[in-house]
Amino acid sequence: MSDPQSRIAEIVTGNDVVLFMKGTPLFPQCGFSSKAVAILEHLGVGFESVDVLQDMEIRSGIKQYSDWPTIPQLYVKGEFVGGSDIMMEMFEAGELHQLMQDKQVAAAG
């Protein structure tokens, strides 16, 4: 098994949109993760999720990877976007939708 930073890099670069979260999109385990999923679903974009509660190396490693202390964390086309508060601010300003369009992110299938 590769080190956590390599695994995270593979996940981030291998998917257009990735949400590192607590729980799953169907059963978020914290309010912030639930909010992040709701935003992405409202935007109608397809996304991959990683339940950090299932892998402690990923849970601590993602904080080092992004240099961001909290989870959830959103990545779009390999770039760190932010946590749920930043997602909400960008969503309300129309910036997150614009980012998805600019990055040519596919709609959910």
C-alpha positions in Angstrom: 0.0 0.0 0.0 1.3 3.4 -0.9 1.7 6.3 1.6 -1.4 8.4 2.4 -0.1 11.5 0.5 0.3 9.5 -2.7 -3.1 7.9 -2.3 -4.7 11.3 -1.8 -2.9 12.7 -4.8 -4.2 9.8 -6.9 -7.7 10.4 -5.7 -7.6 14.2 -6.2 -6.1 14.0 -9.7 -8.0 10.9 -10.8 -11.5 12.5 -10.4 -13.0 15.8 -11.6 -14.7 16.6 -8.4 -13.8 15.0 -5.0 -15.3 15.6 -1.6 -13.4 14.3 1.4 -16.2 14.1 4.0 -17.3 12.4 7.2 -19.7 9.7 6.1 -21.2 9.1 2.7 -23.4 11.3 0.5 -26.4 9.1 1.5 -25.4 9.2 5.2 -23.3 12.2 6.1 -21.9 12.0 9.6 -21.6 15.7 10.3 -23.6 18.8 9.4 -20.8 20.4 7.4 -20.5 17.3 5.2 -24.2 17.2 4.8 -24.2 20.8 3.7 -21.3 20.2 1.2 -23.2 17.3 -0.3 -26.4 19.3 -0.6 -24.5 22.1 -2.5 -22.9 19.7 -4.9 -26.2 17.9 -5.5 -28.0 21.3 -6.0 -25.3 22.1 -8.7 -26.0 18.8 -10.3 -22.4 17.8 -10.8 -21.1 14.3 -10.5 -18.6 13.8 -7.7 -16.6 11.2 -6.0 -16.7 11.1 -2.2 -14.1 9.8 0.3 -15.4 8.8 3.8 -12.5 9.9 6.0 -14.0 8.1 8.9 -13.1 4.8 7.2 -9.4 5.5 6.9 -7.5 7.3 9.6 -4.4 7.8 7.4 -6.6 9.7 4.8 -8.3 11.6 7.6 -5.1 13.1 9.0 -3.3 13.1 5.6 -5.9 15.2 3.8 -5.3 18.0 6.3 -1.6 18.0 5.5 -2.2 17.6 1.8 -4.3 20.8 1.6 -2.9 22.6 4.7 -6.5 23.0 5.7 -7.5 22.0 9.2 -11.1 20.8 8.7 -13.2 18.3 6.8 -15.1 18.3 4.5 -12.7 19.4 1.7 -13.6 19.9 -1.9 -11.3 19.5 -4.9 -12.2 20.3 -8.5 -9.9 19.2 -11.3 -7.1 18.6 -8.8 -7.4 22.0 -7.1 -8.4 22.6 -3.5 -11.5 24.7 -3.3 -12.2 24.8 0.4 -14.5 23.5 3.2 -18.2 23.8 3.5 -18.2 27.4 4.6 -16.2 28.5 1.6 -18.4 26.2 -0.6 -21.5 28.0 0.7 -20.1 31.5 0.2 -19.1 30.6 -3.4 -22.4 28.9 -4.0 -24.4 31.9 -2.8 -22.3 34.2 -4.9 -22.7 32.0 -8.0 -18.9 31.4 -8.0 -19.0 27.7 -7.4 -21.4 27.1 -10.4 -19.1 29.3 -12.5 -16.0 27.3 -11.4 -17.7 24.1 -12.4 -18.6 25.5 -15.8 -15.1 27.0 -16.3 -13.5 23.6 -15.4 -16.0 21.8 -17.7 -17.2 19.5 -14.9 -19.7 16.9 -16.1 -23.2 16.8 -14.8 -24.2 14.0 -12.5 -25.2 10.9 -14.4 
